[in-house]
Amino acid sequence: MTSPARLGYVDGHHGQVHYTVQGEGPPVLLLHWAPSNARQYEHVMPALAAHGLRVIAFDLPGYGRSHKATEGWSCAQMAAEIAVACDALELPRGFAVGGHLSAAVVAELAILQPERWPRIVLDGSPTLTPEQMATLMSHFAGLSPLFTASGSHKTFVWDMTETFLSEWDPDYRATPENIAIQYGFMGDYLQMGYAALRGYLDPAAPKGGLATYRAMERWPLVRSRVLAMTAEREALRPGHAAAVALLRDVREHCFPGSHPLMNPARAGEYAGVIAAFLAGD
């Protein structure tokens, strides 16, 4: 029987980094999508632990319960802070999994410390042209946390959460049956804090993360063996082929339908693909 997950903090260079850990065996890092936190993997962690892995899910700096001293940070800066957190947990060598924003963070970890991360998983690789990224971001047009006379700021968190969940899963619509899912992600979103929310949507705010990331220039620098994952109905699927073409040592997997990470019933399927890659030749 898999032991229950445990929570903790470690020191980074700029503040404390929160993590969740479960299982015993070779260490595998899970880095969440934005704007979530380690909670996104709550169903996947026990499934991976059942494969004989020690699973460590960090809240990225700026998200969840990790420190918020990250205004304008690049993906490389986030990776450097996670590397410090890994030192604090005495993880000399392991595997790392990241999706969307954190796919870029995991890639930067591998570029920074190639011997430490022999295998990585890039899930929904953000390999989009500026035009494709602009199309993706256009779905959030008109949503802003800024105070308005119309009162739109009062419903912003609900509206924004429903919008990004429908990007992650095209079938998603808020209903009485999934209201707990909606509120869970609303809580995750609010943990970012006002400055980070404004930075994501306000053109005048300092930019970092995927807004300034150049995946097509960075992927060829990754020397680790890579599993590039996507799904048939995945918002970043248009960039998948480009990522596969640019990565040196890559395998790929496409999940049928919507992304399984959004469906607790498919946690075993998701974990199984990752565990098989990490254990392979």
PyMOL commands that set and color helices and strands:
alter all, ss='L'
color gray80, all
select helices_A, chain A and resi 38-41+44-49+75-88+101-112+130-140+152-154+156-168+179-190+194-201+209-211+215-221+237-246+260-262+264-279
alter helices_A, ss='H'
color red, helices_A
select strands_A, chain A and resi 6-11+16-22+27-31+54-58+95-99+119-123+225-233+250-258
alter strands_A, ss='S'
color yellow, strands_A
deselect
rebuild
show_as cartoon
